[in-house]
Amino acid sequence: MDGPLTRIRPMALADCERVSEIRVRGWQHAYRGLIPETYLAGLDVAADAERRRARFAGGTGSVGNLVAERAGEILGWAAYGPYRDGGPANGDAELYAIYLDPRHVGGGIGRALLTEAVARCAPYPRMCLWVLKGNTRARRFYERAGFRPDGAEEPFEAGGVPVPELRYVKELRG
């Protein structure tokens, strides 16, 4: 069990390669059977890391990136910031991503990352996130943390296949 030895800290530029590895392996693990296998197999850690370094270096500071670290090894990553809905900002926060090294799923690291991301978004009235409709494990994880589906559903395209996502919301102010 992962416990008090896990430290949550802001991500640094030097963490980009490991974060990309966690993101790619996380997708391949969590989305097997939900996203076309050819799409998952085509994910490339090096290309993801290059994009991540460029975004990280050129960021405006509106996106928060956290890593979970134990004994000097990064085991998870989360990103959050203002809600992105394609239109004007609505004043809510959004959890953009949370991924773990697949070997450490179920040990409390995801919960620690989510708790810290929610705490850092406390000035916002609500936090939203999008989760694959078929990802039962993730949906239970978010529901245990107080998130609820609000009825919004949108697909995104992965390998030419529409993949439905549900929006979950948590009130941050009582």
Disulfide bonds with the S-S distance in Angstrom:
none
